[in-house]
Amino acid sequence: MSTDTDSQNQLVKRGNSTLDQAAIVLSGGSLLAVVAGLLAIFQVLRMQSVYAGLPLYQWIGGLLTAVGLGLFVVGGFSRAGMLRSEPDRTAGLVPTVTFGLVGFVVGGLLAAQTLGLSTLWPLGGLVVALGAAAVTVYPRGDLGTTLPAGALTLLTGLVVVTGVIAPGWAWTPIQTSATFRGDIVVAVLAIVVGFLTAWMAARAYSGFGTRGKEAGAYLLISASAAAMLALLLVLVGYVVSKGWGPATKGIQWGLFWANWTYFYVPPIDRYLIIDGPVLWFHWPFVMNGYALMNDVNGIMPAIVGTVWLVVGAILFAVPLGVGAAVFLTEYAEQSRFTQLVEVSTNGLWSTPSIVYGLFGWAFLVPRLGNSQSILAGQLVLGFMLLPLVIITSREALKSVPDAYRDASAALGVGQWETIKSVVLPAAMPGVITGIILGVGRIAGETAPILLVSAGAPFPRDAPNVLASFQFTTSPPFVTNDALLQATSALPYQLYAIITAGVGENIGFAWGTAFVLLLVVLSFYAIGIVSRIYFRKKLEA
């Protein structure tokens, strides 16, 4: 039996090798068009630039035309039995809906712009949409996959390669509305059509059947992940490229030979002189404030203000959030109360930040000296962070296997000791992950800071919080005047630059954005290192 099965698998593999290779080539060509479109949008490549004798837009059009024809050939050969395939009865619901929507857009544009049906364009879109859906759902799976994708790709390729839509082309749908330039339209068409075609070509892999659908799904997931990663890298890279120069202006460093004398008490009882080189470093943009006499104005007060706001929010929200999660998960029974808390925390996490800022302005500020202050900002950001800490901590605690609790109880350990020594350490990586996500949100918030803690947008000095603590023998026993003063912060300072007009201050704005990115990534790094530490400690 095993010999027959192996022989059959080898036969299927040999029979599908040509179709597999064709699907890979078509998917690769489509993804190449997608990459070219993305590079053109980000102006790495230009549509008018000539490569090997042809402008880029004609290369894209020719590539899409070839891929469209290739899809027709693959689908026809499969239907004629010239390629071994095992297609399903139909292409499926998802491709049908997808090409129906694409057909509606194409038909509506043709009816409105080409035929001049300004009010009846939905009818034209509906007719084309029904036709595209019928071509997808009624034929066998191989034709239902390749025909609509091939027709769309071939039409797009011909429109682009013949110059109907070219870099010099422009389209204004309505008078005085936005104008769509040809180079952007060609790039967008390459991305959208290329992505859809790559998906359909991947479904042709291994015979249009179940394995083909798996290949298509794998392509969609991989492409989505790659797109998100690429978008992140592009955003970070763009900020770094714009902000690196202004932020690093005036950096100085060097070495000098230092001499220190240390007095050691017995049993050493002697002076120890240490001579050696010392590295000194000065970064004006990060270490200076904003003053007229500075050679390079800096953002040190805003950096310090941002750090104190985030640290205060963490100290306020994390103990409360983790404590609430422990109570709801380990002590409270599942009831309407816990359901109400879950709904409330989900709603609070999705509440816009301006609402938190308005609450702080109306409720906290009048009770904290009736002026904007660091403390008010810490509390507002803490309220924003609290729901996510509760949600992620509860999920992390729920993910701890009950076997851990049962084993601890079997050893006679009390519930609190079990939670403290077993459950919380096991859940700590998940808790820290939630804190990292929350800090990434609150560190870049502008609206709450603007309402409850914003002082001068470009201060000269940073708030000296640590040196302002005073201890008394009467309530409240600890006071800190610096916490009751307003402060600047990196998001607020960036907002102030933009509202003042970024013309002459564009470099200062990009430098501030660059440092804000570094601060947020620093908080992320601290959280990631903490998560790795607790995970290794758990595995030890």
Order of alpha helices (4+ residues) and beta strands (2+ residues): alpha-beta-beta-alpha-alpha-alpha-alpha-beta-beta-alpha-alpha-beta-beta-alpha-alpha-alpha-alpha-alpha-alpha-alpha-alpha-alpha-beta-beta-alpha-alpha
